C-alpha cells in the first residue's frame, strides 16, 4: 500500500455545500474580518429574540461543517449572554460539547465551552427549566464528564439521569436534542458494557430518526453518526451483528441528499470497517479500509488524521514494518496537537501508541507512551495507564533476561502492581491488541501465582495464545507429562473414562507426545503400533484408533493429522516433552553465548539447570515396555546428559562450585550420567 504523508491530505479537502466561505472564520477570529461576516441567525418577523431551541435548530443547518456550527453557536451564546439568559447559555454550551462528542471532527475551544456550561449551570435553579432545558442540562453534564475525563463512578449517575430524560422526539427540533443526548450516553454504555441499555437507546433513536431524519441536515448527519456509533458498539460487544448494521448504514448513506453530509460519516464508516478487519487480521480488507479512510479524510478535521494514522500504524506493526509504524505514530501525535483534543481523548491514542510498541516488542518506548498518557489525565482515569506502565516494565525485565523458571523481585513487583491495577478497574482485556505481550504476562503470572484467578478469568473473556515456554500452570485444555511416567489432565467427554479405554488410543496418544513438537509421521505410528499388519490394514487401524482417541475428550482438535504427521494442537495442549525441547535449545544457546563472551552468570545458569530437572523427572514414558517407548527414553536421556555435560565442563573451568554441585546431585537423582 502506498504510504501517504499527512501533508498530502490537505489537497483532499472537501468543499461544503454552503457557497459561503466557511474558512473566512480564521480571518475573523484573528481580527482581520468583522464578526458581521458570520451568517446571522434567522429571526421571526416579530423581531423577538430567538429561543435556544430555535437557535440550535438553525445552527444545525451547517452541520456538515463543524467550524461553522461552532461559530454560530458562539454567536448565539454571545446574544444569550447579552440578554443575561443563563438557561440558553447552559443549553447552547451543553450542545456544543455534545456535538464535539458526536462528530469528533474537532475539539478546538472545548475548555471554553466546558467553562461556559459550568458557569451557567451554577446559576440555574431546577424550577427554571422546562422539559427541553432539563434534557439539555443532563446532556451537558454527561458531555462535560466525558470531555474532562471523569471516573465511571461519577459518570454513572449522570448517565442514569440522562437516560431517564431521553424519549422519542415529538418535534423536529427535539430530534436534534435527542440525537445529541444519545451521542453522549452511548459511550458510557460501551464503557460499562450495558448492552441492554444500549439496545433500548438504539430503539428509541431509531424511532426518532425514522420520523425526523429529513427534518434538517443536522438530524440527517446525527442519525448517520448514530448508526456508525452503534456499529462501533457492536464491534466490541458482538461483531456478528456488524453486517446487519453496515447494511443499515449503506442504505441510509444512499438516501442522504448531500455529498458533503456524507463525508464525515463515510470516514467513520471506513474506520469501523478497518477496525473490524484488523480484529479479523484480514490484511486485504484493512488495506481497502485505509484507502477509504484516506479518500474521505477532511483536511480541516485533524481528529480524522489522528484516527487514520493510528490505524495505519497498527497495520504496519502487524506486518512487521517498524519504519512505517513509527512514521504513522509521528503523524498521529502531530495531528493530536492540531486537534487540541481533551486529555481524556488524547490519552486513548497515547495508550494506543504504547500498544503498538508492545506489538513491536519495544518496551522502553511503550513505557514512555503509557507514562505520557498517565500524566495528561485526571487521577480518576489514571489507574489503567499506571497499571500498563508496571506491566510493560515487567515485560522489559523479561526481555533483558529470558524466563527460565523464576523472575527477579523487581519484575514480580511490577507484575503484581500492574495486574492489581487492571483487576480493580475490571480491565480483563488488557493488552488485547498485543497478544504476544499479553500471553507472556499471563503465563508468568500463573507460573508465579500472581493474581491467578483474575488472569484465568481474563483469558476466558479474551482468549490469548500462550508463549512457547508456558508451563502447565496455563489453562490448557490438556496437560500431559511423560518424564518419570505418563500423567494426563484434561476434561473427558461424557461417559468416557481413560482408565477403561482400550490401550490402543492411549498408546497412540503417548506415542505422539513422546515425539515432541514435530509429532510423529503416520508411517512411524503404523510401524510402532501395527507392525504385524499390512499397509492398508494398518492405515485403517490408525484411522479408527484416532477417531476413538478424539472422542475421549470434551475439547475438539486436540489431536491433529496433517500432511502425513500426527501432532498435538500446541495452542490447546501442553506437554513436558515439548517444553523440555524448548528449554534444551535455550540452554544450548546460553552455553554458546557464554563461550563467546566469556561471561556466565552462575545464578542464571543455576535457574536453567533447576528448570531442566523440574521438567525431566525421569525417563520418558517410564514403565512402558514397548520398544519405541524405550527408544524415545534413550533419545531424551542422551540429550539431557549432553547438555548437562557442557554445563558441568564450563562450571569446572569457571570454578562455579555451587552450580557443579547442584548439577551433579540432581543428575544422580534422575539417573542421568554426567
Secondary structure, DSSP 4 states (H G I P E B T S, - for coil): -----HHHHGGGPPPPSS-S-GGGHHHHHTTSS-GGGSPPPP--TT-PPPPHHHHHHHHGGGTTSHHHHHHHHHHHHHHHHHTT-HHHHHHHHHHHHHHHHHH-S--TTHHHHHHHHHHHHHT--GGG--HHHHHHHHHHHHHHHHHHT--HHHHHHHHHHHHHH----SSHHHHHHHHHHHHHHHHHHHHHT-HHHHHHHHHHHHHHHHHHTTSSHHHHHHHHHHHHHHHHHHHHH-GGGHHHHHHHHHHHHHH-S-HHHHHHHHHHHHHHHHHHHHHHT-HHHHHHHHHHHHHH--TT-HHHHHHHHHHHHHHHHHTT-HHHHHHHHHHHHHHHHHHT--HHHHHHHHHHHHHHHHHTT-HHHHHHHHHHHHHTS-GGG-HHHHHHHHHHHHHHHHHHS--SS---HHHHHHHHHHHHHHHHTT-TTTTTT-HHHHHHHHHHHHHTTSSHHHHHHHHHHS--PPPTT--TTS--SEEEE-BTS-EEEEPBPTT--TTTS-HHHHHHHHHHHHTTTT-EEHHHHHHHH-TTS-HHHHHHHHHHHHHHHHHTBSSSSSEEEETTEEEE-TTTEEEHHHHHHHHHHHHHHHHHHHHHH----HHHHHHHHHHHHHH--SSBTTT---HHHHHHHHHHHHHHHHHHHHHHHHHHHTT-HHHHHHHHHHHHHHT---
